[in-house]
Amino acid sequence: MKTQNIHKAMFALPIILLLLTGSCSRDWLDIKPKGRFTEDDLPTGSLEEQVFAAYSGLRSEGTSGLQYVALHNIRSDDADLGSNTGDEAAAGPIYDNFSYSLSHWLAEGYWSGHFGVINLSNNVLAAADSIENLTEGTLANIGEAKFLRAWAYFNLVRTFGEVPIINFRITDQASANRPKSTIPEIYELIDADLQDAVASLPNEWNGFPGRVTRGTALALQTKTFMARQRYQEALSSAQEVINSGIYDLSLPYNMIFREESENSKESIFEIQALYDGVNDFGVTYASRQGVRGSGVWNLGWGWNIPNQRLLDAFEPGDPRKDVTVLYSDSTNAPYGERLPAGLPRPYWNKKVYTNPVLRRQYGSQMGQWFNVRIIRYADIVLLAAEAANEIGGEGHIDLALGYLEQVRARARSNNNSVLPEVTTRDQNELRQAIRHERQVELGMENERFYDLIRWGIDVETMHAAGKTGYQIRNRFYPIPQAEIDRSNGVLIQNPDY
């Protein structure tokens, strides 16, 4: 059941920007410089209101809906577009076989959704720039905004490559018309934002689930370092998360994706959704991937489905397989519902499978209340294992084996007949074991496509999966043509498109 809805609602409430007016002072010594305020001048929570507006940007379709899913997961080797034959005919060639479109609405929404978060974050930072004598609370607000901007830019640079850097408050359309920055320049901004976020964010927000913390910033920092093969820095960041004691793997794997487990100790970054039949500040993540059927099985659009390649990746008896895959013509745990035969697809993404009690309670089958897990603790533990193995040496091999075993031990639970402990000390064999573990532990969780690219095995893997249209250029999606046209030639299209 959804808990702490009042606190979750804070991210969704309409933001009212208060006008600030000054009062005259008889003592010229009290006059403050124009355009500068102290926190005493500002209404309580004024920066927080703008921070919450930035969080609300995470609920856009481009950052947590179909556009996000299409570009992050459908493009992988072990997932397919799904849906029905009409959608497959229109979008399948784009996302399953990489005939990218310059004008498809999914990529356009992804671009605008992420730049929307960047714009909202810049509004916070512009407001903070007018405050003197910053308190710890406002420094934390700044850290939140910088994290959100870094997260959005990390997605954009992985998806499009070179994009414009907008690190200021937009006052008119012309000011936002900037040329692309290089990938190193974008990562320079990301690094600076995350360093500031790590320095200013609290370890926890008591009573406020979903707000980003120091651990969230360190986790994202780990992922950005791994994207650039900066293994020692990645390991250091990951170990700070691991050694904090705030997160752990105590939640059973089959509980991670249920509504009652939202914002658990497994979760490092989770987009908050609130929908209870009265309040509607939900996200579309579950509905875009839910079972495409009729009647009680009209749970969504049915996009992003696991394919046989993912099913075959699980070792015999791995319990995670039946937590990842929802089967048609079968009775499925944990709710005992039997999916009918004759559905358009044999398999569906079970990690968006909603509780039927809540469907009835909220009067909806679309799962608008379902939070989006963006960064899980297991992801960071496996990245620590990978980084340690890539650094090499006996001590680092010990670390890598230990981190890998933590994830496998949680997966096998108390059944020692499955998922035997990995013991190889050969660096390449251990590398393959860690890569395998990421595929099955994080199946259908929007990591696989970018993992293949940073491992440098994307072309061979896609071709082995039958997605033979994939080429090196497909690592980056073309910039939406609408953005090129709107810029009047300032933006230049990506190479080979």
C-alpha positions as CSV (number, residue, x, y, z in Angstrom):
1,M,0.0,0.0,0.0
2,K,1.1,3.6,-0.6
3,T,2.3,5.2,2.5
4,Q,3.3,8.8,3.4
5,N,1.2,10.2,0.6
6,I,1.1,13.6,2.2
7,H,4.9,13.9,2.0
8,K,4.9,12.5,-1.6
9,A,2.3,15.1,-2.6
10,M,4.8,17.9,-1.9
11,F,6.5,17.1,-5.2
12,A,3.2,17.4,-7.0
13,L,1.5,20.5,-5.6
14,P,1.2,23.5,-8.0
15,I,4.1,25.9,-7.4
16,I,3.2,29.5,-6.7
17,L,6.1,31.8,-7.2
18,L,5.8,34.5,-4.6
19,L,6.6,38.1,-5.5
20,L,9.1,39.7,-3.3
21,T,8.8,43.3,-2.3
22,G,11.2,45.3,-0.2
23,S,10.5,47.8,2.5
24,C,12.1,51.1,3.0
25,S,14.6,51.6,5.8
26,R,15.4,54.8,7.6
27,D,18.9,53.5,8.3
28,W,21.0,53.5,5.2
29,L,23.4,51.0,6.8
30,D,20.6,48.4,6.5
31,I,20.2,48.9,2.8
32,K,21.1,45.7,0.9
33,P,22.6,45.6,-2.6
34,K,19.9,45.6,-5.4
35,G,19.1,42.1,-6.5
36,R,20.5,40.5,-3.4
37,F,18.4,39.0,-0.6
38,T,19.1,37.3,2.7
39,E,17.1,34.2,3.7
40,D,15.3,36.4,6.2
41,D,13.8,38.3,3.3
42,L,12.4,35.2,1.7
43,P,9.1,33.5,2.6
44,T,9.7,30.2,4.4
45,G,10.3,27.4,1.9
46,S,10.5,29.7,-1.2
47,L,13.5,27.8,-2.6
48,E,12.0,24.5,-1.7
49,E,8.9,25.3,-3.7
50,Q,11.0,25.7,-6.7
51,V,12.9,22.6,-5.9
52,F,9.7,20.7,-5.7
53,A,8.7,22.1,-9.1
54,A,12.0,20.7,-10.4
55,Y,11.1,17.3,-8.9
56,S,7.7,17.5,-10.6
57,G,9.5,17.7,-14.0
58,L,10.6,14.1,-13.4
59,R,7.1,12.9,-13.9
60,S,7.0,14.0,-17.6
61,E,6.6,11.4,-20.3
62,G,10.1,12.1,-21.5
63,T,11.7,11.4,-18.1
64,S,9.6,8.6,-16.8
65,G,7.2,7.4,-19.4
66,L,7.3,5.8,-22.8
67,Q,10.0,8.0,-24.3
68,Y,12.3,7.1,-21.4
69,V,11.6,3.4,-21.8
70,A,12.0,3.4,-25.6
71,L,15.4,5.1,-25.6
72,H,16.8,3.3,-22.5
73,N,15.5,-0.2,-22.8
74,I,13.6,-1.1,-26.0
75,R,16.9,-0.5,-27.9
76,S,18.7,-3.3,-25.9
77,D,19.3,-6.8,-27.2
78,D,17.1,-8.5,-24.7
79,A,13.9,-6.5,-25.1
80,D,11.5,-5.7,-28.0
81,L,9.0,-3.0,-28.7
82,G,6.0,-5.2,-28.1
83,S,2.5,-3.5,-28.2
84,N,0.4,-4.5,-31.2
85,T,1.1,-5.0,-34.9
86,G,0.3,-1.4,-35.8
87,D,2.8,0.1,-33.3
88,E,5.3,-2.5,-34.2
89,A,5.1,-1.6,-37.9
90,A,5.5,2.1,-37.2
91,A,8.1,2.1,-34.4
92,G,9.6,-1.3,-34.5
93,P,12.1,-0.4,-37.3
94,I,13.2,2.6,-35.2
95,Y,13.8,1.0,-31.8
96,D,14.2,-2.7,-32.6
97,N,16.3,-2.4,-35.7
98,F,17.8,1.1,-35.4
99,S,16.4,2.9,-38.5
100,Y,16.3,6.1,-36.4
101,S,13.8,8.8,-37.3
102,L,14.6,12.5,-37.3
103,S,11.1,13.3,-36.3
104,H,9.6,10.5,-34.2
105,W,7.6,11.9,-31.3
106,L,9.3,9.7,-28.7
107,A,12.7,11.2,-29.2
108,E,11.2,14.7,-29.4
109,G,9.5,14.2,-26.0
110,Y,12.6,12.7,-24.5
111,W,14.6,15.8,-25.5
112,S,12.0,18.3,-24.3
113,G,11.4,16.4,-21.0
114,H,15.0,16.4,-20.0
115,F,15.6,20.0,-20.9
116,G,12.5,20.8,-18.9
117,V,14.1,19.3,-15.8
118,I,17.3,21.3,-16.6
119,N,15.3,24.5,-17.0
120,L,13.5,24.0,-13.7
121,S,16.8,23.2,-12.0
122,N,18.3,26.4,-13.4
123,N,15.4,28.4,-12.0
124,V,16.4,27.1,-8.5
125,L,20.0,28.0,-9.0
126,A,19.2,31.4,-10.3
127,A,17.0,32.2,-7.3
128,A,19.8,30.9,-4.9
129,D,22.3,33.2,-6.6
130,S,20.3,36.1,-5.2
131,I,20.7,35.0,-1.6
132,E,23.5,36.0,0.8
133,N,24.5,34.0,3.8
134,L,23.2,30.6,2.6
135,T,22.0,28.3,5.3
136,E,22.5,24.6,5.4
137,G,19.0,24.0,4.2
138,T,19.3,26.2,1.2
139,L,22.7,24.7,0.3
140,A,20.9,21.3,0.3
141,N,18.2,22.8,-2.0
142,I,21.1,23.9,-4.3
143,G,22.5,20.3,-4.1
144,E,19.1,18.9,-5.1
145,A,18.9,21.2,-8.2
146,K,22.4,20.4,-9.2
147,F,21.8,16.7,-8.9
148,L,18.7,16.9,-11.1
149,R,20.5,18.9,-13.7
150,A,23.4,16.4,-13.7
151,W,21.0,13.5,-14.0
152,A,19.2,15.0,-17.0
153,Y,22.5,15.9,-18.7
154,F,23.9,12.4,-18.1
155,N,20.8,10.9,-19.9
156,L,21.1,13.4,-22.7
157,V,24.9,13.0,-23.3
158,R,24.5,9.2,-23.4
159,T,21.5,9.4,-25.7
160,F,22.4,12.2,-28.2
161,G,26.1,12.8,-27.5
162,E,26.8,16.5,-28.0
163,V,23.9,18.7,-26.8
164,P,23.7,22.4,-25.8
165,I,24.7,23.4,-22.3
166,I,22.0,25.5,-20.7
167,N,23.3,26.3,-17.2
168,F,21.4,29.6,-16.7
169,R,17.8,30.7,-16.2
170,I,16.1,31.2,-19.6
171,T,14.6,34.6,-19.9
172,D,13.6,34.5,-23.6
173,Q,13.7,32.0,-26.4
174,A,16.8,33.5,-28.0
175,S,18.8,33.0,-24.9
176,A,18.2,29.2,-25.1
177,N,19.3,28.9,-28.7
178,R,22.8,27.6,-28.1
179,P,25.1,25.4,-30.2
180,K,26.1,22.0,-29.1
181,S,28.9,21.5,-26.5
182,T,31.4,18.7,-26.7
183,I,30.9,15.5,-24.7
184,P,33.9,16.4,-22.4
185,E,32.4,19.8,-21.8
186,I,29.1,18.2,-20.8
187,Y,30.8,15.8,-18.4
188,E,32.7,18.7,-16.9
189,L,29.4,20.3,-16.0
190,I,28.0,17.0,-14.7
191,D,31.2,16.4,-12.6
192,A,31.0,19.9,-11.1
193,D,27.3,19.6,-10.3
194,L,27.7,16.2,-8.6
195,Q,30.7,17.4,-6.6
196,D,28.6,20.2,-5.2
197,A,25.7,17.9,-4.6
198,V,27.8,15.4,-2.7
199,A,29.2,18.3,-0.6
200,S,25.8,19.8,0.3
201,L,23.2,17.1,0.3
202,P,22.2,15.5,3.6
203,N,22.6,11.7,4.1
204,E,18.9,11.4,4.7
205,W,15.7,13.5,4.6
206,N,13.7,12.3,7.6
207,G,10.0,11.9,6.7
208,F,10.5,13.0,3.0
209,P,10.9,9.9,0.8
210,G,12.1,10.5,-2.7
211,R,14.3,13.6,-2.1
212,V,17.8,13.0,-3.4
213,T,20.6,12.6,-0.8
214,R,24.4,12.5,-0.7
215,G,24.2,8.8,-1.4
216,T,22.0,9.5,-4.5
217,A,24.7,12.0,-5.8
218,L,27.5,9.5,-5.1
219,A,25.6,6.8,-6.9
220,L,25.1,8.9,-10.0
221,Q,28.7,9.9,-9.8
222,T,29.6,6.3,-9.8
223,K,27.6,5.7,-13.0
224,T,29.1,8.7,-14.8
225,F,32.6,7.6,-13.9
226,M,31.9,4.1,-15.2
227,A,30.6,5.5,-18.5
228,R,34.0,6.9,-19.0
229,Q,36.0,3.9,-17.7
230,R,37.3,5.9,-14.7
231,Y,37.4,2.9,-12.6
232,Q,39.3,4.0,-9.5
233,E,37.1,7.1,-9.1
234,A,34.0,5.0,-9.7
235,L,35.0,2.4,-7.1
236,S,35.7,5.2,-4.5
237,S,32.2,6.7,-5.1
238,A,30.5,3.3,-5.0
239,Q,32.3,2.4,-1.8
240,E,31.1,5.6,-0.1
241,V,27.6,4.5,-0.9
242,I,28.2,1.0,0.3
243,N,30.0,2.0,3.5
244,S,27.4,4.6,4.4
245,G,25.2,1.9,6.0
246,I,22.1,3.6,4.6
247,Y,21.3,1.1,1.9
248,D,21.4,-2.7,1.8
249,L,20.1,-5.8,0.1
250,S,17.9,-7.0,2.9
251,L,14.7,-6.6,0.8
252,P,13.9,-9.9,-0.9
253,Y,14.2,-9.6,-4.7
254,N,10.6,-10.6,-5.2
255,M,9.5,-7.6,-3.1
256,I,11.5,-4.9,-4.7
257,F,9.0,-3.9,-7.4
258,R,5.8,-4.0,-5.3
259,E,4.0,-0.9,-4.2
260,E,4.5,-1.6,-0.5
261,S,8.3,-1.6,-1.0
262,E,8.6,1.8,-2.5
263,N,11.4,3.9,-1.1
264,S,13.0,0.9,0.6
265,K,16.6,0.6,1.7
266,E,17.2,-0.9,-1.8
267,S,16.2,2.4,-3.5
268,I,18.7,5.1,-4.1
269,F,16.8,7.2,-6.6
270,E,13.1,6.7,-7.2
271,I,10.7,9.0,-9.0
272,Q,7.6,9.6,-6.8
273,A,4.1,9.0,-8.1
274,L,0.9,9.9,-6.3
275,Y,-2.5,8.8,-7.5
276,D,-5.3,7.6,-5.2
277,G,-8.4,8.2,-7.2
278,V,-8.6,11.8,-5.9
279,N,-5.1,13.2,-6.2
280,D,-3.6,12.7,-9.6
281,F,0.1,13.4,-9.7
282,G,1.0,10.1,-11.2
283,V,3.4,8.8,-13.8
284,T,2.8,6.8,-17.0
285,Y,5.7,4.4,-16.5
286,A,3.5,1.4,-15.6
287,S,0.7,2.0,-18.0
288,R,3.0,2.3,-21.1
289,Q,4.4,-1.2,-20.3
290,G,1.4,-2.9,-18.8
291,V,-0.3,-5.9,-20.3
292,R,-2.1,-5.0,-23.5
293,G,-5.4,-6.8,-23.3
294,S,-9.1,-6.2,-22.8
295,G,-11.4,-6.0,-19.9
296,V,-9.5,-6.6,-16.6
297,W,-6.3,-7.1,-18.6
298,N,-6.3,-3.7,-20.2
299,L,-3.4,-2.7,-18.0
300,G,-1.6,-0.5,-20.6
301,W,0.0,-0.1,-24.0
302,G,2.2,-3.2,-23.8
303,W,5.4,-1.6,-25.0
304,N,8.9,-2.8,-23.8
305,I,8.7,-6.6,-23.5
306,P,11.4,-9.1,-22.6
307,N,12.4,-11.4,-25.4
308,Q,13.7,-14.9,-25.4
309,R,17.3,-13.8,-25.2
310,L,16.6,-12.3,-21.7
311,L,14.7,-15.4,-20.6
312,D,17.6,-17.6,-21.7
313,A,20.2,-15.5,-19.9
314,F,18.9,-16.6,-16.4
315,E,20.7,-19.6,-14.9
316,P,18.6,-22.6,-14.1
317,G,16.5,-22.0,-11.0
318,D,17.3,-18.3,-10.8
319,P,14.3,-16.9,-8.9
320,R,14.7,-13.5,-10.5
321,K,13.4,-14.8,-13.9
322,D,9.8,-15.1,-12.6
323,V,10.1,-11.7,-10.9
324,T,11.2,-10.1,-14.2
325,V,8.8,-11.9,-16.7
326,L,5.0,-11.9,-16.6
327,Y,3.7,-14.8,-18.6
328,S,0.6,-14.9,-20.8
329,D,-1.7,-18.0,-20.5
330,S,-0.3,-18.6,-17.0
331,T,-1.1,-18.0,-13.3
332,N,1.4,-15.5,-12.0
333,A,2.7,-14.8,-8.5
334,P,2.3,-12.9,-6.2
335,Y,-1.3,-12.1,-6.8
336,G,-2.5,-15.4,-8.3
337,E,-3.9,-13.7,-11.4
338,R,-4.1,-15.8,-14.6
339,L,-3.3,-14.0,-17.7
340,P,-5.4,-15.3,-20.6
341,A,-4.2,-17.0,-23.7
342,G,-4.5,-15.0,-26.9
343,L,-2.8,-11.8,-25.7
344,P,-0.7,-10.1,-28.3
345,R,2.6,-11.1,-26.6
346,P,3.7,-14.2,-24.6
347,Y,5.8,-12.1,-22.2
348,W,5.5,-8.8,-20.4
349,N,7.6,-6.7,-18.1
350,K,6.7,-7.9,-14.6
351,K,8.6,-5.1,-12.9
352,V,5.6,-2.8,-13.6
353,Y,3.0,-5.4,-12.5
354,T,0.5,-3.5,-10.3
355,N,-1.4,-4.8,-7.2
356,P,-5.0,-5.7,-8.3
357,V,-6.3,-4.5,-4.8
358,L,-5.0,-1.0,-5.6
359,R,-6.4,-1.1,-9.1
360,R,-9.9,-1.7,-7.6
361,Q,-9.3,0.8,-4.7
362,Y,-8.2,3.6,-7.0
363,G,-10.6,2.8,-9.8
364,S,-7.9,2.6,-12.4
365,Q,-6.0,-0.2,-14.2
366,M,-3.2,2.1,-15.5
367,G,-0.9,2.1,-12.4
368,Q,-0.4,5.9,-12.2
369,W,0.6,5.4,-8.5
370,F,3.6,3.2,-9.3
371,N,7.0,4.7,-8.5
372,V,9.8,4.5,-11.0
373,R,13.0,2.9,-9.6
374,I,15.9,4.8,-11.3
375,I,19.0,3.7,-9.3
376,R,19.0,0.6,-7.1
377,Y,21.6,-0.3,-4.5
378,A,22.3,-3.6,-6.3
379,D,23.3,-1.6,-9.4
380,I,25.9,0.3,-7.4
381,V,27.2,-2.9,-5.8
382,L,27.7,-4.5,-9.2
383,L,29.4,-1.4,-10.5
384,A,31.8,-1.6,-7.6
385,A,32.5,-5.2,-8.4
386,E,33.1,-4.3,-12.1
387,A,35.3,-1.3,-11.2
388,A,37.4,-3.4,-8.8
389,N,37.9,-6.2,-11.3
390,E,38.9,-3.7,-14.0
391,I,41.5,-2.2,-11.7
392,G,42.9,-5.6,-11.1
393,G,45.3,-7.1,-8.5
394,E,44.6,-9.7,-5.9
395,G,43.0,-7.2,-3.4
396,H,40.6,-5.8,-6.0
397,I,39.7,-9.3,-7.2
398,D,38.7,-10.1,-3.6
399,L,36.6,-7.0,-3.5
400,A,34.9,-7.8,-6.8
401,L,34.1,-11.4,-5.8
402,G,32.7,-10.2,-2.5
403,Y,30.4,-7.6,-4.1
404,L,29.3,-10.0,-6.7
405,E,28.4,-12.6,-4.1
406,Q,26.3,-10.2,-2.1
407,V,24.0,-9.8,-5.1
408,R,23.9,-13.5,-5.9
409,A,23.3,-14.4,-2.3
410,R,20.3,-12.2,-2.0
411,A,19.0,-13.6,-5.3
412,R,19.3,-17.2,-4.3
413,S,17.8,-16.5,-0.8
414,N,18.0,-19.7,1.2
415,N,18.2,-22.0,-1.8
416,N,21.8,-23.1,-2.0
417,S,21.1,-25.4,-4.9
418,V,20.9,-22.4,-7.3
419,L,23.2,-19.6,-8.3
420,P,26.5,-21.1,-7.0
421,E,29.1,-18.6,-5.7
422,V,31.5,-17.3,-8.4
423,T,35.1,-18.2,-7.4
424,T,37.2,-17.6,-10.6
425,R,40.1,-15.2,-10.1
426,D,40.7,-14.9,-13.8
427,Q,40.0,-11.3,-14.7
428,N,38.3,-11.9,-18.0
429,E,36.1,-14.8,-16.6
430,L,35.1,-12.6,-13.7
431,R,34.4,-9.7,-16.1
432,Q,31.9,-12.0,-18.0
433,A,30.3,-13.1,-14.7
434,I,29.7,-9.5,-13.6
435,R,28.3,-8.6,-16.9
436,H,26.0,-11.6,-16.8
437,E,24.9,-10.6,-13.3
438,R,24.0,-7.1,-14.4
439,Q,21.9,-8.4,-17.2
440,V,19.8,-10.7,-15.0
441,E,19.7,-8.6,-11.8
442,L,18.7,-5.4,-13.7
443,G,16.7,-7.0,-16.5
444,M,14.1,-4.6,-18.0
445,E,15.4,-1.7,-15.8
446,N,16.8,0.6,-18.5
447,E,20.5,-0.2,-18.0
448,R,21.4,-2.8,-20.6
449,F,21.7,-0.7,-23.7
450,Y,24.2,1.7,-22.1
451,D,26.1,-1.2,-20.5
452,L,26.7,-2.7,-23.9
453,I,28.0,0.6,-25.2
454,R,30.4,1.2,-22.4
455,W,31.7,-2.4,-22.6
456,G,32.3,-1.8,-26.3
457,I,30.4,-5.0,-27.3
458,D,27.2,-3.3,-28.6
459,V,27.6,-4.1,-32.3
460,E,28.4,-7.8,-31.8
461,T,25.7,-8.3,-29.2
462,M,23.0,-6.6,-31.2
463,H,23.9,-8.6,-34.3
464,A,23.9,-11.8,-32.3
465,A,20.4,-10.9,-31.1
466,G,19.2,-10.5,-34.7
467,K,19.1,-6.7,-34.5
468,T,21.4,-6.5,-37.5
469,G,20.5,-2.9,-38.4
470,Y,22.6,-1.7,-35.5
471,Q,25.8,0.3,-36.4
472,I,28.3,2.3,-34.3
473,R,26.5,5.5,-35.2
474,N,23.4,4.2,-33.5
475,R,25.0,4.7,-30.1
476,F,23.7,8.2,-30.4
477,Y,20.2,9.1,-31.5
478,P,19.9,12.0,-34.0
479,I,18.9,15.3,-32.6
480,P,15.1,15.8,-33.2
481,Q,14.7,17.7,-36.5
482,A,12.2,20.0,-34.9
483,E,15.0,21.3,-32.6
484,I,17.3,21.7,-35.5
485,D,14.7,23.7,-37.4
486,R,13.8,25.8,-34.3
487,S,17.5,26.8,-33.9
488,N,17.7,28.3,-37.4
489,G,20.9,26.4,-38.0
490,V,22.6,26.9,-34.6
491,L,22.2,23.2,-33.8
492,I,24.1,20.8,-36.1
493,Q,22.8,17.3,-36.6
494,N,24.8,14.4,-35.3
495,P,27.2,12.8,-37.8
496,D,25.8,10.3,-40.4
497,Y,22.2,11.4,-40.1
